[in-house]
Amino acid sequence: MHRQPRQVVPEADAVDRPGRRLLIVDGDRLTRWSVESYLSDSFVVVSAASAEEAARRLAADRFDAVVVADDLPDGGASNVERLAQERNAGVMVVRTVIESARGRGESGAARLEKPFELSRLAALLGVARRKKEV
């Protein structure tokens, strides 16, 4: 009797990542890169530099979470939030805000003041980060 070897799936992929998609929308390339790098073990991360690009991505895919900069021009953050909720009523939306914009708007999105710690964003998204053993 020959047994097939058991496939081992890394813990982070087994728990956090399968099918979970995150869209990060921010005009700042460093912010997009930082969020993508930090959360790539927990989500399939897709980024957009503008509300227009985000609208195209939202039309093409379904996302479980969206992180959107509140300072996008021309009401872009509100449009991104609305489109995300139309596509997936259960989507988690986090708006990153600058201090002067705090309290602005009546959206149901969680708000995170810039500059923010990536660990706070992960906590808002319900991601339990695990320390990697070396």
N, C-alpha and C positions, 0 to 999 in steps of 0.2 A: 504494500500500500504506500503510495507516494503522496506526500502532503505538499500543497502549494505553499510557498513562503508567504507569511502574513505581510501585507503592505502596511507600512508605518506612515501615518500622516502627521506632520508637525502639528503640535497642539494649537498654535495660533490659527492655522488654516482650518483645522477641524472644527473649531468653535466659532471664530469670528468671521472668517472671510467668505465661505461658500455663497456665491450669488449676491453678496452684499455690495452695492455700488454706491459710491460717493461722488458727487459733483462739487468741485471747489470753483467758485467764480470770484475772481479778484483781479484787478488790473495790475497788481504788483507781482512780478514774476517770482521774486524771492518768497513771498507768502505762499504762492501756489506750490512752489517746489518744496518748501518746508512742510506744509500740510501733507502733500503727497508722500514725501519720504517718511514722515512720522507714522502715517496711518496705512501705509501700503501692506502691512502684515494683516490688517483687520478688514480692509475694504479693497475692492477694485476701484482705484481712484482715477477719475477723469477730470481734467481741468479746462477752464475757459477763461479767457482774458477780458471778455466783455459780455454784456447782456445778450447781444445778438448771437454770439458764439454759443452761449449757454442755451438759448432758445433752440438752436439747431441740434445741440446735443440732447436736450430734453425731448425733442420731437423724435429722435432716433432711438433713444434708450429709456428704460425705466430706472429711476434711482431710489434708493432707500433713504438717503440723506443728502442734503444740499447745504453747503456752507457758502454764504454769499456776502460780499462786502456791501455794507449799507451805503457806501459813498460812490457807487456806480452812477454815472451821469444819467439824467433824464428819467428818474424813477426806475432805473434798471433793476434794483434789488426787489422792488415790489412786483415787477413783471416776472422776474425769475421765480420768486416765491409762488405767485399765482399759477404760472405754467407748471411748476413742479407738483403743486397740489392737484391740479386738473389731471395730471398724468397718473398720480398715485396719492390718493386721499390720506394715506398713512405716512407720508414722507415726513422725516424729521428735518426741519429747517433751522439753521443757526445763522443769524446775521452778525457779522463782525462790524462793530461801530467804533467811530472815533469819539472821544470824550464829548465834544461839542454836539454830537448827534444823539447822545443818550436820551432816552425817553421819547424820541421822535417816532411817530408812526404808531399805528394801532394793530400791527400784525400779531399773529399768535406765535411768531417765531421766537426761539430762545435768542438772547442777545449776549454777545461776548465783546467786551471792550478791547480795542487795539491799543497798544500791542498786547497780545495774549500769549499765555503759556500753552504750548501744544498739549500738555497733559490735561489742562482744563477743557480744551476742546474735545479731547478723547473722552473725558468723563461725561460731558454733555451728550456725546454720541453713544454713550453706554458701552464704551470699549474698555475692557480691563486689560491694560498693558501688562505684559509679563516681562520680567527681567530675563534677558538672554544669558544663559550660562556660557562661560568661556572655557 
